[in-house]
């Protein structure tokens, strides 16, 4: 949800900011802009469209000066227009601001400011420029003005601010939106995600809520909201930017799908003592709740089956955006497991903060090192799958499953055995990649004009049906529903018509016969059945053969074709699978 960047150094800043923005484009791609300071002026270029389009029109990297800020937008307040694109400026064009988040009280503030200030956009961000302008006009320094301005803001924000009156500093501040400072050699970054500047430095300072950073050409000073200096040492991020390149593939998505087996290996490589410790915390808890959104929630639903089937530990999964409504049931005897690739999802963070305040123990399962969720949790387990750039979760979903397997095996005191089985599995899961790719491409060609897909499965694989449907919806914009196969006849079967594709996930386990029966019921109404299974059946119109594995591991066996089907349909329809419309990878607004 919007990405912000700031850079100050010795070289021209705009090309550096542009490069960094390109790596943040997964956060938003409605519009883009850069502002720099040169000759006591703010120079600004911005427009609607993806970065490459805006760069093509305006040469964002041509802006002079050694200090600049930039933004990629995922629109919240105000339509996708040039005026609403960031950076925004004050009345005199002396202050420029980029923002990620939502200022909830912006309407009241706008009414207060409108008499003295000229507004040119519909955004909540513009009020921040005018508030800072107000306080600077009173004689405050830029940082004093920013501190005064944020006292009036309600909502979430990561802000980077520059002013021609103090041209050698960027002032940055955060509340409930991510912000990281990069410490280079005589050069400094501030960004929504460290990934954006990892090619330059891996020394980072994670800002905490309500902290204000003054980033100058010769160092960084951090203050709390009372203006007191805070000492914070940089930490090192182990990720490499190279891990986030397309590696010769057309799209990040395909590359990240192919990295699935490696993701299993890496996620299964954990500190044994730490996994045991986390597993025992879960096992001993009176109540366990898992919270997450989207694909992470589907991984959690599979985790719930694993905890129950392998370790006899019952738990509930609550959608993060709904978690706050269960607050009265959370107490110090509760363990909350929060699952998130980004570790920044606002809904998850809000639920976790609520649970923490109520005394619950927080365990996080995250990918991004140093993310807000990893830092707020009492115990964190990392996915170790490297940067995931495509908006759709693929390898991170697989890694999340692996963590749930590890925890379940650890609860049974069989962690070594589980780790070995998982690592062994990683060799085979992509085994039929080429053959399945061919078949799925043909299917995508045949089915790309269908308006509705249904995904069915039972037991531990039910969530795989939902995950397959989510992948299809977000990438190809085809309506899809995933559901327990037995539930179909309670209403949804009414939607099955001649030719409606039904993806039946029916591995050769205890669910096979019943799922096949449910597929037959849809076939009787004209459905086109795509069987995702290790066992053939005459009901299938197309059979996507998956590796035969031990029953509990089938989610890892069926995941590849589900991801590939969505990918090939999106490509067949001419959509960009890496940047689906209306979406962003890191959903940092509620
Ligand atoms: C998955 O393909 C989606 N893009 C989305 O549902 C995602 O899983 C969800 O927004 C949660 O993100 P997180 O794992 O970073 O918290």
Boltz pocket constraint, residues with backbone or C-beta under 6 A from the ligand:
constraints:
  - pocket:
      binder: B
      contacts: [[A, 293], [A, 294], [A, 295], [A, 296], [A, 339], [A, 340], [A, 341], [A, 342], [A, 343], [A, 344], [A, 345], [A, 348], [A, 391], [A, 392], [A, 393], [A, 394], [A, 471], [A, 474], [A, 584], [A, 585], [A, 586], [A, 587]]
      max_distance: 6.0
